[in-house]
Amino acid sequence: MAKTIKMTLNQINQLTPKASLEHFETDKKGLSRQQRTARLQTYGENTIQKRQQRSLLRASWQSVQDPFIGVLAVLMIISWLSRDIDGAIVMLIMIVVSSSIRFVQERKSEQASIALQAMLAKTSRVVIEG
């Protein structure tokens, strides 16, 4: 059954019904109770894990971890060391603006993802021994 992990949901979706049954090592009657127990022990419960919203501190830190911001920070330090204070200030402003925009956009995206997850139906039908 380990081979199922290697297929994407899109690939599984394109299987014929017969190929799907073969792939998941089952038949039209469904799993036997022994197969169900074995798969529960191997893979655990089939549950969707809820996504937690990141803390503000973690989200802020992650918004400045960007190669673009790193390059700007290095250039800002070089400008400051070479006494180009105006250039250093401009780059500092660019860092603050860029990381702020990224923070706000990622926060909105995270909230939308959590709201969408709450709206999804989380049911399935399992056939065991017919």
Distance bins in CASP14 RR format, pairs under 12 A and 6 or more apart:
PFRMAT RR
TARGET T0000
AUTHOR 0000-0000-0000
RMODE 2
METHOD distances of the structure
MODEL  1
1 7 0 0 0 0 0 1 0 0 0 0 0
1 22 0 0 0 0 0 1 0 0 0 0 0
1 23 0 0 0 0 1 0 0 0 0 0 0
1 24 1 0 0 1 0 0 0 0 0 0 0
1 25 1 0 0 1 0 0 0 0 0 0 0
1 26 0 0 0 0 1 0 0 0 0 0 0
1 31 0 0 0 0 0 1 0 0 0 0 0
1 35 0 0 0 0 1 0 0 0 0 0 0
1 38 0 0 0 0 1 0 0 0 0 0 0
1 39 1 0 0 1 0 0 0 0 0 0 0
1 40 0 0 0 0 0 1 0 0 0 0 0
1 41 0 0 0 0 0 1 0 0 0 0 0
1 42 1 0 0 1 0 0 0 0 0 0 0
1 43 1 0 0 1 0 0 0 0 0 0 0
2 23 0 0 0 0 0 1 0 0 0 0 0
2 24 0 0 0 0 0 1 0 0 0 0 0
2 25 0 0 0 0 0 1 0 0 0 0 0
2 39 0 0 0 0 0 1 0 0 0 0 0
2 42 0 0 0 0 1 0 0 0 0 0 0
2 43 0 0 0 0 1 0 0 0 0 0 0
3 11 0 0 0 0 0 1 0 0 0 0 0
3 12 0 0 0 0 0 1 0 0 0 0 0
3 22 0 0 0 0 0 1 0 0 0 0 0
3 23 1 0 0 1 0 0 0 0 0 0 0
3 24 0 0 0 0 1 0 0 0 0 0 0
3 25 0 0 0 0 1 0 0 0 0 0 0
4 11 0 0 0 0 0 1 0 0 0 0 0
4 12 1 0 0 1 0 0 0 0 0 0 0
4 15 0 0 0 0 0 1 0 0 0 0 0
4 20 0 0 0 0 0 1 0 0 0 0 0
4 22 0 0 0 0 0 1 0 0 0 0 0
4 23 1 0 0 1 0 0 0 0 0 0 0
4 24 1 0 0 1 0 0 0 0 0 0 0
4 25 0 0 0 0 1 0 0 0 0 0 0
4 26 0 0 0 0 0 1 0 0 0 0 0
4 39 0 0 0 0 0 1 0 0 0 0 0
4 42 0 0 0 0 0 1 0 0 0 0 0
4 43 0 0 0 0 1 0 0 0 0 0 0
4 46 0 0 0 0 0 1 0 0 0 0 0
5 11 0 0 0 0 0 1 0 0 0 0 0
5 12 0 0 0 0 0 1 0 0 0 0 0
5 23 0 0 0 0 0 1 0 0 0 0 0
5 24 0 0 0 0 0 1 0 0 0 0 0
5 42 0 0 0 0 0 1 0 0 0 0 0
5 43 0 0 0 0 1 0 0 0 0 0 0
6 12 0 0 0 0 0 1 0 0 0 0 0
6 23 0 0 0 0 0 1 0 0 0 0 0
7 13 0 0 0 0 1 0 0 0 0 0 0
7 14 0 0 0 0 1 0 0 0 0 0 0
7 15 0 0 0 0 1 0 0 0 0 0 0
7 19 0 0 0 0 0 1 0 0 0 0 0
7 20 0 0 0 0 0 1 0 0 0 0 0
7 23 1 0 0 1 0 0 0 0 0 0 0
7 24 0 0 0 0 0 1 0 0 0 0 0
8 14 0 0 0 0 1 0 0 0 0 0 0
8 15 0 0 0 0 0 1 0 0 0 0 0
9 15 0 0 0 0 0 1 0 0 0 0 0
11 19 0 0 0 0 0 1 0 0 0 0 0
11 20 0 0 0 0 0 1 0 0 0 0 0
11 23 0 0 0 0 1 0 0 0 0 0 0
12 19 0 0 0 0 1 0 0 0 0 0 0
12 20 1 0 0 1 0 0 0 0 0 0 0
12 21 0 0 0 0 0 1 0 0 0 0 0
12 23 1 0 0 1 0 0 0 0 0 0 0
12 24 0 0 0 0 1 0 0 0 0 0 0
13 19 0 0 0 0 0 1 0 0 0 0 0
13 20 0 0 0 0 1 0 0 0 0 0 0
13 23 0 0 0 0 0 1 0 0 0 0 0
14 20 0 0 0 0 1 0 0 0 0 0 0
14 23 0 0 0 0 0 1 0 0 0 0 0
15 21 0 0 0 0 1 0 0 0 0 0 0
15 22 0 0 0 0 1 0 0 0 0 0 0
15 23 1 0 0 1 0 0 0 0 0 0 0
15 24 0 0 0 0 1 0 0 0 0 0 0
16 22 0 0 0 0 1 0 0 0 0 0 0
16 23 0 0 0 0 1 0 0 0 0 0 0
17 23 0 0 0 0 0 1 0 0 0 0 0
17 24 0 0 0 0 0 1 0 0 0 0 0
17 26 0 0 0 0 0 1 0 0 0 0 0
17 27 0 0 0 0 0 1 0 0 0 0 0
17 28 0 0 0 0 1 0 0 0 0 0 0
18 24 0 0 0 0 0 1 0 0 0 0 0
18 26 0 0 0 0 0 1 0 0 0 0 0
18 27 0 0 0 0 0 1 0 0 0 0 0
18 28 0 0 0 0 1 0 0 0 0 0 0
19 25 0 0 0 0 0 1 0 0 0 0 0
20 26 0 0 0 0 1 0 0 0 0 0 0
20 27 0 0 0 0 0 1 0 0 0 0 0
20 28 0 0 0 0 0 1 0 0 0 0 0
20 30 0 0 0 0 0 1 0 0 0 0 0
21 27 1 0 1 0 0 0 0 0 0 0 0
21 28 1 0 0 1 0 0 0 0 0 0 0
21 29 0 0 0 0 0 1 0 0 0 0 0
21 30 0 0 0 0 1 0 0 0 0 0 0
21 31 0 0 0 0 0 1 0 0 0 0 0
21 127 0 0 0 0 0 1 0 0 0 0 0
22 28 0 0 0 0 0 1 0 0 0 0 0
24 30 0 0 0 0 1 0 0 0 0 0 0
24 31 0 0 0 0 1 0 0 0 0 0 0
24 35 0 0 0 0 0 1 0 0 0 0 0
24 39 0 0 0 0 1 0 0 0 0 0 0
24 43 0 0 0 0 0 1 0 0 0 0 0
24 126 0 0 0 0 0 1 0 0 0 0 0
24 127 0 0 0 0 0 1 0 0 0 0 0
25 31 0 0 0 0 1 0 0 0 0 0 0
25 32 0 0 0 0 0 1 0 0 0 0 0
25 35 1 0 0 1 0 0 0 0 0 0 0
25 38 0 0 0 0 0 1 0 0 0 0 0
25 39 0 0 0 0 1 0 0 0 0 0 0
26 32 0 0 0 0 1 0 0 0 0 0 0
26 35 1 0 0 1 0 0 0 0 0 0 0
26 36 0 0 0 0 0 1 0 0 0 0 0
26 39 0 0 0 0 1 0 0 0 0 0 0
26 126 0 0 0 0 0 1 0 0 0 0 0
26 127 0 0 0 0 1 0 0 0 0 0 0
26 128 0 0 0 0 0 1 0 0 0 0 0
26 129 0 0 0 0 0 1 0 0 0 0 0
26 130 0 0 0 0 0 1 0 0 0 0 0
27 35 0 0 0 0 0 1 0 0 0 0 0
27 127 0 0 0 0 1 0 0 0 0 0 0
27 128 0 0 0 0 0 1 0 0 0 0 0
27 129 0 0 0 0 0 1 0 0 0 0 0
27 130 0 0 0 0 1 0 0 0 0 0 0
28 127 0 0 0 0 1 0 0 0 0 0 0
28 129 0 0 0 0 0 1 0 0 0 0 0
28 130 0 0 0 0 1 0 0 0 0 0 0
29 35 0 0 0 0 0 1 0 0 0 0 0
29 127 1 0 0 1 0 0 0 0 0 0 0
29 128 0 0 0 0 1 0 0 0 0 0 0
29 129 1 0 0 1 0 0 0 0 0 0 0
29 130 1 0 1 0 0 0 0 0 0 0 0
30 36 0 0 0 0 1 0 0 0 0 0 0
30 39 0 0 0 0 0 1 0 0 0 0 0
30 125 0 0 0 0 0 1 0 0 0 0 0
30 126 0 0 0 0 1 0 0 0 0 0 0
30 127 1 0 1 0 0 0 0 0 0 0 0
30 128 1 0 0 1 0 0 0 0 0 0 0
30 129 1 0 0 1 0 0 0 0 0 0 0
30 130 1 0 1 0 0 0 0 0 0 0 0
31 37 0 0 0 0 1 0 0 0 0 0 0
31 38 0 0 0 0 1 0 0 0 0 0 0
31 39 1 0 0 1 0 0 0 0 0 0 0
31 40 0 0 0 0 0 1 0 0 0 0 0
31 126 1 0 0 1 0 0 0 0 0 0 0
31 127 1 0 0 1 0 0 0 0 0 0 0
31 128 1 0 1 0 0 0 0 0 0 0 0
31 129 1 0 0 1 0 0 0 0 0 0 0
31 130 0 0 0 0 1 0 0 0 0 0 0
32 38 0 0 0 0 1 0 0 0 0 0 0
32 39 0 0 0 0 0 1 0 0 0 0 0
32 127 0 0 0 0 0 1 0 0 0 0 0
32 128 1 0 0 1 0 0 0 0 0 0 0
32 129 1 0 1 0 0 0 0 0 0 0 0
32 130 0 0 0 0 1 0 0 0 0 0 0
33 39 0 0 0 0 0 1 0 0 0 0 0
33 40 0 0 0 0 0 1 0 0 0 0 0
33 126 0 0 0 0 0 1 0 0 0 0 0
33 127 0 0 0 0 0 1 0 0 0 0 0
33 128 1 0 0 1 0 0 0 0 0 0 0
33 129 1 0 0 1 0 0 0 0 0 0 0
33 130 0 0 0 0 0 1 0 0 0 0 0
34 40 0 0 0 0 0 1 0 0 0 0 0
34 41 0 0 0 0 0 1 0 0 0 0 0
34 128 0 0 0 0 0 1 0 0 0 0 0
34 129 0 0 0 0 1 0 0 0 0 0 0
35 41 0 0 0 0 0 1 0 0 0 0 0
35 42 0 0 0 0 0 1 0 0 0 0 0
35 43 0 0 0 0 0 1 0 0 0 0 0
35 126 0 0 0 0 0 1 0 0 0 0 0
35 127 0 0 0 0 0 1 0 0 0 0 0
35 128 0 0 0 0 1 0 0 0 0 0 0
35 129 0 0 0 0 1 0 0 0 0 0 0
36 42 0 0 0 0 0 1 0 0 0 0 0
36 43 0 0 0 0 0 1 0 0 0 0 0
36 44 0 0 0 0 0 1 0 0 0 0 0
36 45 0 0 0 0 0 1 0 0 0 0 0
36 46 0 0 0 0 0 1 0 0 0 0 0
36 126 1 0 0 1 0 0 0 0 0 0 0
36 127 0 0 0 0 0 1 0 0 0 0 0
36 128 1 0 1 0 0 0 0 0 0 0 0
36 129 0 0 0 0 1 0 0 0 0 0 0
36 130 0 0 0 0 0 1 0 0 0 0 0
37 43 0 0 0 0 0 1 0 0 0 0 0
37 44 0 0 0 0 0 1 0 0 0 0 0
37 128 0 0 0 0 0 1 0 0 0 0 0
38 44 0 0 0 0 0 1 0 0 0 0 0
39 45 0 0 0 0 0 1 0 0 0 0 0
39 46 0 0 0 0 1 0 0 0 0 0 0
39 126 0 0 0 0 0 1 0 0 0 0 0
39 128 0 0 0 0 0 1 0 0 0 0 0
40 46 0 0 0 0 1 0 0 0 0 0 0
40 47 0 0 0 0 0 1 0 0 0 0 0
40 126 0 0 0 0 0 1 0 0 0 0 0
40 128 0 0 0 0 0 1 0 0 0 0 0
45 124 0 0 0 0 0 1 0 0 0 0 0
45 126 0 0 0 0 0 1 0 0 0 0 0
46 122 0 0 0 0 0 1 0 0 0 0 0
46 123 0 0 0 0 0 1 0 0 0 0 0
46 124 1 0 0 1 0 0 0 0 0 0 0
46 125 0 0 0 0 0 1 0 0 0 0 0
46 126 0 0 0 0 1 0 0 0 0 0 0
47 122 0 0 0 0 1 0 0 0 0 0 0
47 123 0 0 0 0 0 1 0 0 0 0 0
47 124 0 0 0 0 0 1 0 0 0 0 0
48 117 1 0 0 1 0 0 0 0 0 0 0
48 118 0 0 0 0 0 1 0 0 0 0 0
48 120 1 0 0 1 0 0 0 0 0 0 0
48 121 0 0 0 0 0 1 0 0 0 0 0
48 122 1 0 1 0 0 0 0 0 0 0 0
48 123 0 0 0 0 0 1 0 0 0 0 0
48 124 0 0 0 0 0 1 0 0 0 0 0
49 117 0 0 0 0 1 0 0 0 0 0 0
49 122 0 0 0 0 0 1 0 0 0 0 0
50 113 0 0 0 0 0 1 0 0 0 0 0
50 114 0 0 0 0 1 0 0 0 0 0 0
50 117 1 0 0 1 0 0 0 0 0 0 0
50 118 0 0 0 0 1 0 0 0 0 0 0
50 120 0 0 0 0 0 1 0 0 0 0 0
50 122 0 0 0 0 0 1 0 0 0 0 0
51 109 0 0 0 0 0 1 0 0 0 0 0
51 110 1 0 0 1 0 0 0 0 0 0 0
51 111 0 0 0 0 0 1 0 0 0 0 0
51 112 0 0 0 0 0 1 0 0 0 0 0
51 113 1 0 0 1 0 0 0 0 0 0 0
51 114 1 0 1 0 0 0 0 0 0 0 0
51 115 0 0 0 0 0 1 0 0 0 0 0
51 116 0 0 0 0 1 0 0 0 0 0 0
51 117 1 0 0 1 0 0 0 0 0 0 0
51 118 0 0 0 0 1 0 0 0 0 0 0
51 120 0 0 0 0 0 1 0 0 0 0 0
52 58 0 0 0 0 0 1 0 0 0 0 0
52 59 0 0 0 0 0 1 0 0 0 0 0
52 110 0 0 0 0 1 0 0 0 0 0 0
52 111 0 0 0 0 0 1 0 0 0 0 0
52 113 0 0 0 0 0 1 0 0 0 0 0
52 114 0 0 0 0 1 0 0 0 0 0 0
52 117 0 0 0 0 0 1 0 0 0 0 0
53 59 0 0 0 0 1 0 0 0 0 0 0
53 106 0 0 0 0 0 1 0 0 0 0 0
53 107 0 0 0 0 1 0 0 0 0 0 0
53 108 0 0 0 0 0 1 0 0 0 0 0
53 109 0 0 0 0 0 1 0 0 0 0 0
53 110 1 0 1 0 0 0 0 0 0 0 0
53 111 1 0 0 1 0 0 0 0 0 0 0
53 112 0 0 0 0 0 1 0 0 0 0 0
53 113 0 0 0 0 1 0 0 0 0 0 0
53 114 1 0 0 1 0 0 0 0 0 0 0
53 115 0 0 0 0 0 1 0 0 0 0 0
53 117 0 0 0 0 0 1 0 0 0 0 0
54 60 0 0 0 0 1 0 0 0 0 0 0
54 61 0 0 0 0 1 0 0 0 0 0 0
54 62 1 0 0 1 0 0 0 0 0 0 0
54 63 0 0 0 0 0 1 0 0 0 0 0
54 103 0 0 0 0 0 1 0 0 0 0 0
54 106 0 0 0 0 1 0 0 0 0 0 0
54 107 0 0 0 0 1 0 0 0 0 0 0
54 109 0 0 0 0 0 1 0 0 0 0 0
54 110 1 0 0 1 0 0 0 0 0 0 0
54 111 0 0 0 0 0 1 0 0 0 0 0
54 113 0 0 0 0 0 1 0 0 0 0 0
54 114 0 0 0 0 0 1 0 0 0 0 0
55 61 0 0 0 0 1 0 0 0 0 0 0
55 62 0 0 0 0 0 1 0 0 0 0 0
55 107 0 0 0 0 0 1 0 0 0 0 0
55 110 0 0 0 0 0 1 0 0 0 0 0
56 62 0 0 0 0 0 1 0 0 0 0 0
56 63 0 0 0 0 0 1 0 0 0 0 0
56 103 0 0 0 0 1 0 0 0 0 0 0
56 104 0 0 0 0 0 1 0 0 0 0 0
56 106 0 0 0 0 0 1 0 0 0 0 0
56 107 0 0 0 0 1 0 0 0 0 0 0
56 110 0 0 0 0 0 1 0 0 0 0 0
57 63 0 0 0 0 0 1 0 0 0 0 0
57 64 0 0 0 0 0 1 0 0 0 0 0
57 103 0 0 0 0 0 1 0 0 0 0 0
58 64 0 0 0 0 0 1 0 0 0 0 0
58 65 0 0 0 0 0 1 0 0 0 0 0
58 103 0 0 0 0 0 1 0 0 0 0 0
58 106 0 0 0 0 0 1 0 0 0 0 0
58 107 0 0 0 0 0 1 0 0 0 0 0
58 110 0 0 0 0 0 1 0 0 0 0 0
59 65 0 0 0 0 0 1 0 0 0 0 0
59 99 0 0 0 0 0 1 0 0 0 0 0
59 100 0 0 0 0 0 1 0 0 0 0 0
59 102 0 0 0 0 1 0 0 0 0 0 0
59 103 1 0 0 1 0 0 0 0 0 0 0
59 104 0 0 0 0 1 0 0 0 0 0 0
59 105 0 0 0 0 0 1 0 0 0 0 0
59 106 1 0 0 1 0 0 0 0 0 0 0
59 107 1 0 0 1 0 0 0 0 0 0 0
59 108 0 0 0 0 0 1 0 0 0 0 0
59 109 0 0 0 0 0 1 0 0 0 0 0
59 110 1 0 0 1 0 0 0 0 0 0 0
59 111 0 0 0 0 0 1 0 0 0 0 0
60 96 0 0 0 0 0 1 0 0 0 0 0
60 99 1 0 0 1 0 0 0 0 0 0 0
60 100 0 0 0 0 1 0 0 0 0 0 0
60 102 0 0 0 0 0 1 0 0 0 0 0
60 103 1 0 0 1 0 0 0 0 0 0 0
60 104 0 0 0 0 0 1 0 0 0 0 0
60 106 0 0 0 0 0 1 0 0 0 0 0
60 107 0 0 0 0 1 0 0 0 0 0 0
61 69 0 0 0 0 0 1 0 0 0 0 0
61 99 0 0 0 0 1 0 0 0 0 0 0
61 102 0 0 0 0 0 1 0 0 0 0 0
61 103 0 0 0 0 1 0 0 0 0 0 0
61 106 0 0 0 0 0 1 0 0 0 0 0
62 69 0 0 0 0 0 1 0 0 0 0 0
62 99 0 0 0 0 1 0 0 0 0 0 0
62 102 0 0 0 0 1 0 0 0 0 0 0
62 103 0 0 0 0 1 0 0 0 0 0 0
62 106 1 0 0 1 0 0 0 0 0 0 0
62 107 0 0 0 0 0 1 0 0 0 0 0
62 110 0 0 0 0 0 1 0 0 0 0 0
63 69 0 0 0 0 1 0 0 0 0 0 0
63 95 0 0 0 0 0 1 0 0 0 0 0
63 96 0 0 0 0 0 1 0 0 0 0 0
63 97 0 0 0 0 0 1 0 0 0 0 0
63 98 0 0 0 0 1 0 0 0 0 0 0
63 99 1 0 1 0 0 0 0 0 0 0 0
63 100 1 0 0 1 0 0 0 0 0 0 0
63 101 0 0 0 0 1 0 0 0 0 0 0
63 102 1 0 1 0 0 0 0 0 0 0 0
63 103 1 1 0 0 0 0 0 0 0 0 0
63 104 0 0 0 0 1 0 0 0 0 0 0
63 105 0 0 0 0 1 0 0 0 0 0 0
63 106 1 0 0 1 0 0 0 0 0 0 0
63 107 0 0 0 0 1 0 0 0 0 0 0
63 109 0 0 0 0 0 1 0 0 0 0 0
63 110 0 0 0 0 0 1 0 0 0 0 0
64 70 0 0 0 0 1 0 0 0 0 0 0
64 72 0 0 0 0 0 1 0 0 0 0 0
64 73 0 0 0 0 1 0 0 0 0 0 0
64 95 1 0 0 1 0 0 0 0 0 0 0
64 96 0 0 0 0 1 0 0 0 0 0 0
64 97 0 0 0 0 0 1 0 0 0 0 0
64 98 0 0 0 0 1 0 0 0 0 0 0
64 99 1 0 1 0 0 0 0 0 0 0 0
64 100 0 0 0 0 1 0 0 0 0 0 0
64 101 0 0 0 0 0 1 0 0 0 0 0
64 102 0 0 0 0 1 0 0 0 0 0 0
64 103 0 0 0 0 1 0 0 0 0 0 0
64 106 0 0 0 0 0 1 0 0 0 0 0
65 73 0 0 0 0 0 1 0 0 0 0 0
65 98 0 0 0 0 0 1 0 0 0 0 0
65 99 0 0 0 0 1 0 0 0 0 0 0
65 102 0 0 0 0 1 0 0 0 0 0 0
65 103 0 0 0 0 0 1 0 0 0 0 0
65 106 0 0 0 0 0 1 0 0 0 0 0
66 72 0 0 0 0 1 0 0 0 0 0 0
66 73 0 0 0 0 0 1 0 0 0 0 0
66 94 0 0 0 0 0 1 0 0 0 0 0
66 95 0 0 0 0 1 0 0 0 0 0 0
66 98 1 0 0 1 0 0 0 0 0 0 0
66 99 1 0 0 1 0 0 0 0 0 0 0
66 101 0 0 0 0 0 1 0 0 0 0 0
66 102 1 0 0 1 0 0 0 0 0 0 0
66 103 0 0 0 0 0 1 0 0 0 0 0
66 106 0 0 0 0 0 1 0 0 0 0 0
67 73 0 0 0 0 0 1 0 0 0 0 0
67 74 0 0 0 0 0 1 0 0 0 0 0
67 98 0 0 0 0 0 1 0 0 0 0 0
68 74 0 0 0 0 0 1 0 0 0 0 0
68 75 0 0 0 0 0 1 0 0 0 0 0
68 91 0 0 0 0 0 1 0 0 0 0 0
68 94 0 0 0 0 1 0 0 0 0 0 0
68 95 0 0 0 0 1 0 0 0 0 0 0
68 97 0 0 0 0 0 1 0 0 0 0 0
68 98 1 0 0 1 0 0 0 0 0 0 0
68 99 0 0 0 0 1 0 0 0 0 0 0
68 101 0 0 0 0 0 1 0 0 0 0 0
68 102 0 0 0 0 1 0 0 0 0 0 0
69 75 0 0 0 0 0 1 0 0 0 0 0
69 76 0 0 0 0 1 0 0 0 0 0 0
69 91 0 0 0 0 1 0 0 0 0 0 0
69 92 0 0 0 0 0 1 0 0 0 0 0
69 94 0 0 0 0 1 0 0 0 0 0 0
69 95 1 0 1 0 0 0 0 0 0 0 0
69 96 0 0 0 0 1 0 0 0 0 0 0
69 97 0 0 0 0 0 1 0 0 0 0 0
69 98 1 0 1 0 0 0 0 0 0 0 0
69 99 1 0 1 0 0 0 0 0 0 0 0
69 100 0 0 0 0 0 1 0 0 0 0 0
69 101 0 0 0 0 0 1 0 0 0 0 0
69 102 0 0 0 0 1 0 0 0 0 0 0
69 103 0 0 0 0 0 1 0 0 0 0 0
70 76 0 0 0 0 1 0 0 0 0 0 0
70 77 0 0 0 0 0 1 0 0 0 0 0
70 91 0 0 0 0 0 1 0 0 0 0 0
70 94 0 0 0 0 0 1 0 0 0 0 0
70 95 0 0 0 0 1 0 0 0 0 0 0
70 98 0 0 0 0 0 1 0 0 0 0 0
70 99 0 0 0 0 0 1 0 0 0 0 0
71 77 0 0 0 0 0 1 0 0 0 0 0
71 78 0 0 0 0 0 1 0 0 0 0 0
71 91 0 0 0 0 1 0 0 0 0 0 0
71 94 0 0 0 0 0 1 0 0 0 0 0
71 95 0 0 0 0 1 0 0 0 0 0 0
71 98 0 0 0 0 0 1 0 0 0 0 0
72 78 0 0 0 0 0 1 0 0 0 0 0
72 79 0 0 0 0 0 1 0 0 0 0 0
72 87 0 0 0 0 0 1 0 0 0 0 0
72 88 0 0 0 0 0 1 0 0 0 0 0
72 90 0 0 0 0 1 0 0 0 0 0 0
72 91 1 0 1 0 0 0 0 0 0 0 0
72 92 0 0 0 0 1 0 0 0 0 0 0
72 93 0 0 0 0 1 0 0 0 0 0 0
72 94 1 0 1 0 0 0 0 0 0 0 0
72 95 1 0 1 0 0 0 0 0 0 0 0
72 96 0 0 0 0 0 1 0 0 0 0 0
72 97 0 0 0 0 0 1 0 0 0 0 0
72 98 1 0 0 1 0 0 0 0 0 0 0
72 99 0 0 0 0 1 0 0 0 0 0 0
73 79 0 0 0 0 0 1 0 0 0 0 0
73 80 0 0 0 0 0 1 0 0 0 0 0
73 88 0 0 0 0 0 1 0 0 0 0 0
73 91 1 0 0 1 0 0 0 0 0 0 0
73 92 0 0 0 0 1 0 0 0 0 0 0
73 94 0 0 0 0 0 1 0 0 0 0 0
73 95 1 0 0 1 0 0 0 0 0 0 0
73 96 0 0 0 0 0 1 0 0 0 0 0
73 98 0 0 0 0 0 1 0 0 0 0 0
73 99 0 0 0 0 0 1 0 0 0 0 0
74 80 0 0 0 0 0 1 0 0 0 0 0
74 81 0 0 0 0 0 1 0 0 0 0 0
74 88 0 0 0 0 0 1 0 0 0 0 0
74 91 0 0 0 0 1 0 0 0 0 0 0
74 95 0 0 0 0 0 1 0 0 0 0 0
75 81 0 0 0 0 0 1 0 0 0 0 0
75 82 0 0 0 0 0 1 0 0 0 0 0
75 84 0 0 0 0 1 0 0 0 0 0 0
75 87 0 0 0 0 1 0 0 0 0 0 0
75 88 0 0 0 0 1 0 0 0 0 0 0
75 90 0 0 0 0 1 0 0 0 0 0 0
75 91 1 0 1 0 0 0 0 0 0 0 0
75 92 0 0 0 0 0 1 0 0 0 0 0
75 94 0 0 0 0 1 0 0 0 0 0 0
75 95 0 0 0 0 1 0 0 0 0 0 0
76 82 0 0 0 0 0 1 0 0 0 0 0
76 84 0 0 0 0 1 0 0 0 0 0 0
76 85 0 0 0 0 0 1 0 0 0 0 0
76 86 0 0 0 0 0 1 0 0 0 0 0
76 87 1 0 0 1 0 0 0 0 0 0 0
76 88 1 0 1 0 0 0 0 0 0 0 0
76 89 0 0 0 0 1 0 0 0 0 0 0
76 90 0 0 0 0 1 0 0 0 0 0 0
76 91 1 1 0 0 0 0 0 0 0 0 0
76 92 1 0 1 0 0 0 0 0 0 0 0
76 93 0 0 0 0 1 0 0 0 0 0 0
76 94 0 0 0 0 1 0 0 0 0 0 0
76 95 1 0 0 1 0 0 0 0 0 0 0
76 96 0 0 0 0 0 1 0 0 0 0 0
77 84 0 0 0 0 0 1 0 0 0 0 0
77 87 0 0 0 0 0 1 0 0 0 0 0
77 88 1 0 0 1 0 0 0 0 0 0 0
77 91 0 0 0 0 1 0 0 0 0 0 0
77 92 0 0 0 0 0 1 0 0 0 0 0
77 95 0 0 0 0 0 1 0 0 0 0 0
78 84 0 0 0 0 1 0 0 0 0 0 0
78 87 0 0 0 0 1 0 0 0 0 0 0
78 88 0 0 0 0 1 0 0 0 0 0 0
78 91 0 0 0 0 1 0 0 0 0 0 0
79 85 1 0 0 1 0 0 0 0 0 0 0
79 86 0 0 0 0 1 0 0 0 0 0 0
79 87 1 0 1 0 0 0 0 0 0 0 0
79 88 1 0 1 0 0 0 0 0 0 0 0
79 89 0 0 0 0 1 0 0 0 0 0 0
79 90 0 0 0 0 1 0 0 0 0 0 0
79 91 1 0 0 1 0 0 0 0 0 0 0
79 92 0 0 0 0 1 0 0 0 0 0 0
79 94 0 0 0 0 0 1 0 0 0 0 0
80 86 0 0 0 0 0 1 0 0 0 0 0
80 87 0 0 0 0 1 0 0 0 0 0 0
80 88 1 0 1 0 0 0 0 0 0 0 0
80 89 0 0 0 0 1 0 0 0 0 0 0
80 90 0 0 0 0 0 1 0 0 0 0 0
80 91 0 0 0 0 1 0 0 0 0 0 0
80 92 0 0 0 0 1 0 0 0 0 0 0
81 87 0 0 0 0 0 1 0 0 0 0 0
81 88 0 0 0 0 1 0 0 0 0 0 0
82 88 0 0 0 0 1 0 0 0 0 0 0
84 90 0 0 0 0 1 0 0 0 0 0 0
84 91 0 0 0 0 1 0 0 0 0 0 0
85 91 0 0 0 0 0 1 0 0 0 0 0
85 92 0 0 0 0 0 1 0 0 0 0 0
86 92 0 0 0 0 0 1 0 0 0 0 0
86 93 0 0 0 0 0 1 0 0 0 0 0
87 93 0 0 0 0 1 0 0 0 0 0 0
87 94 0 0 0 0 1 0 0 0 0 0 0
87 95 0 0 0 0 0 1 0 0 0 0 0
88 94 0 0 0 0 0 1 0 0 0 0 0
88 95 0 0 0 0 0 1 0 0 0 0 0
89 95 0 0 0 0 0 1 0 0 0 0 0
89 96 0 0 0 0 0 1 0 0 0 0 0
90 96 0 0 0 0 0 1 0 0 0 0 0
90 97 0 0 0 0 0 1 0 0 0 0 0
91 97 0 0 0 0 0 1 0 0 0 0 0
91 98 0 0 0 0 0 1 0 0 0 0 0
92 98 0 0 0 0 0 1 0 0 0 0 0
92 99 0 0 0 0 0 1 0 0 0 0 0
93 99 0 0 0 0 0 1 0 0 0 0 0
93 100 0 0 0 0 0 1 0 0 0 0 0
94 100 0 0 0 0 0 1 0 0 0 0 0
94 101 0 0 0 0 0 1 0 0 0 0 0
95 101 0 0 0 0 0 1 0 0 0 0 0
95 102 0 0 0 0 0 1 0 0 0 0 0
96 102 0 0 0 0 0 1 0 0 0 0 0
96 103 0 0 0 0 0 1 0 0 0 0 0
97 103 0 0 0 0 0 1 0 0 0 0 0
97 104 0 0 0 0 0 1 0 0 0 0 0
98 104 0 0 0 0 0 1 0 0 0 0 0
98 105 0 0 0 0 0 1 0 0 0 0 0
99 105 0 0 0 0 0 1 0 0 0 0 0
99 106 0 0 0 0 0 1 0 0 0 0 0
100 106 0 0 0 0 0 1 0 0 0 0 0
100 107 0 0 0 0 0 1 0 0 0 0 0
101 107 0 0 0 0 0 1 0 0 0 0 0
101 108 0 0 0 0 0 1 0 0 0 0 0
102 108 0 0 0 0 0 1 0 0 0 0 0
102 109 0 0 0 0 0 1 0 0 0 0 0
103 109 0 0 0 0 0 1 0 0 0 0 0
103 110 0 0 0 0 0 1 0 0 0 0 0
104 110 0 0 0 0 0 1 0 0 0 0 0
104 111 0 0 0 0 0 1 0 0 0 0 0
105 111 0 0 0 0 0 1 0 0 0 0 0
105 112 0 0 0 0 0 1 0 0 0 0 0
106 112 0 0 0 0 0 1 0 0 0 0 0
106 113 0 0 0 0 0 1 0 0 0 0 0
107 113 0 0 0 0 0 1 0 0 0 0 0
107 114 0 0 0 0 0 1 0 0 0 0 0
108 114 0 0 0 0 0 1 0 0 0 0 0
108 115 0 0 0 0 0 1 0 0 0 0 0
109 115 0 0 0 0 0 1 0 0 0 0 0
109 116 0 0 0 0 0 1 0 0 0 0 0
110 116 0 0 0 0 0 1 0 0 0 0 0
110 117 0 0 0 0 0 1 0 0 0 0 0
111 117 0 0 0 0 0 1 0 0 0 0 0
111 118 0 0 0 0 0 1 0 0 0 0 0
112 118 0 0 0 0 0 1 0 0 0 0 0
112 119 0 0 0 0 0 1 0 0 0 0 0
113 119 0 0 0 0 0 1 0 0 0 0 0
113 120 0 0 0 0 0 1 0 0 0 0 0
114 120 0 0 0 0 0 1 0 0 0 0 0
END
